[in-house]
Amino acid sequence: MASRVNVIVLHAARFFETYRKGWIKREGKRMKLKNVLITVKDMERSIAFYKELFGLDVVLNQDGNVILTEGLVLQDVGIWKEFLKKEVIFRNHAAELYFEEADLDRFVKKLENYKEPVEYVNHLTEHSWGQKVIRFYDPDGNLIEVGTPMGKNQGN
């Protein structure tokens, strides 16, 4: 089942990359996705995590809302709970942040040497189509996948 899911994810990723590059004709207007927001318990710890491991810098820091480069938004969990009037469920495994890194072996060494222990979901693995990936949690249990870039001919 896992390999079938991975193939579906790969095909979806290839479709969206093709669509983004304009190789598929777009009909009508479309909205632009500007940011992805995740909730965090300790803002300074999360800012350091994303800066030190991914090189993301703070673009705007405003009262529990921090926008990082690449469009990632960190929001203090208290603000999110107050806004939604619901409890936040960390480690819900319903979504993941996906990053690409050409030198994944170097990135894995960076993870292994990070100042805090990193909890892995999947250690470095290589899919049948040649893409290497690793999955782990950020300090608040948000799921992250880092994979090598997928070329146009991968996954055929």
N, C-alpha and C positions, 0 to 999 in steps of 0.2 A: 504493500500500500504506500509506503513512504516513497519508493522510487516513482510511482505513478504521480503522487502529489508533486514531487520535485520536477517531473517533466511538465506538468500543468503550470507550475510556477515559472519554469523556464520559458515555455511558450508564451505565457502572459507577459513576461518581461521583454521577450523579443518583440512581441506585437507593439507594446507601448514605446519601446525604443524606436521601432520603425515608424510608428505614428508620430512621435515627437520630432523625428528628423524630417518629416514631411513626405516620406515615401508612400504613404497612404493618403489619398485625398480626403480632406476634412470637409464636412458639410455644415454650413452655418457657423454661427459663433459658438465659442466655448468659453467657459470660465477658466480662469487661471488659478491653479493651486499655489498659494503664496507661502504657507507655513504648515508645519506639523507641530502640534503641541503635546508635550508630555508633562505629567505632574512629578514633582520631586519633593522630598522631605527636607533636604539640606541643600539649599541653593548653592552655597560656596563650594561644597564638596562636588556637586554636579557640574558646576562651571569648570572646576579644575579637571575633572574626569574627561569632559569633552574637549577641553583645550589640550591637555597633555597627551591624550591618546589619538585624537582625531584632528588636532590643529584648528578647532573651531574657536573663533574669537567672539567676544561680546560686541554686538552692534548697538543694543539698547538695553539698559538695566533700569526698570521702573517699577518700584513697589511690588516685588514678588513676581514680576514678569520679566524674563530675560530673553531677548532674541539673539541667537547666535548666527554666525555666518552659515550659509547653506540652508537657511530657513528653518532651523530647529528652534522651537520656543520651549523654554523651561518655565513652568508655572508652579509656584508654591502650592503644595497640596491643600493648605487651609483655604486659600482663595478659591480653588476648584470645588472643594466640598461646599463652601458657602454659596457659590454660584449655582451648583447643581442641586443642592439640598439632598445629596446622596453621599454614601461612603465611597471612597476610592478603593478599588480592588487592584492591588499591585500583583505582579506575576500572574496576570490573567491569561497570558498566552494567546491573546486575540489579535495581536498585531506585532510588528517588529520594525525597527529602524534598519534600513539596508544601506551599507556603504560599500564602495568598491576600492580596492587597493591592489595595484599591480604586483608589489613586492610583499605578498602575504606572509612569507616566512619571516621577514624583518618585522612585520606588524605583530606576529605571534610572539616573537622575542620581547617586543615592547610590552605586550600584555603580561607576559610571564614576569617581567621586571617592574611592573607597576607597583607603586608604594602601598597599595591595599590589595588583598587577595581578590582575584576575579573568579566568579563562579561561572563555569562553562556549562553550556547545554550540550553542545557537540564540539569536540576537539577538532583540529584541522583535518578535513577530509576532502577527497576529490570525487566529484560526481562522474558518472559514466561519460558525460559530454565534455569532460576536461576542466570544468570550473572547480577551483579550490574554494572552500568556505569554512568559516568557523562561526559558532553562535555562542553568545554569553549574555549575562545580564549587566546592566549598569548598576550603580549603587542602590537604586530604588526598585530594581526588579523589572525594568523595561528591557524587553528582549532586543538584542542587536545581532545582526548578521553582517559579517564582512566577507566579501568574495572577490575573487579576481575578476577583472572586466570580461564581459562576454562579447566575443566577436560576432559578426554577422553570420558566420558559418558554423558556429557552435550549436549543438543541439539538434542537428539534422538527423 
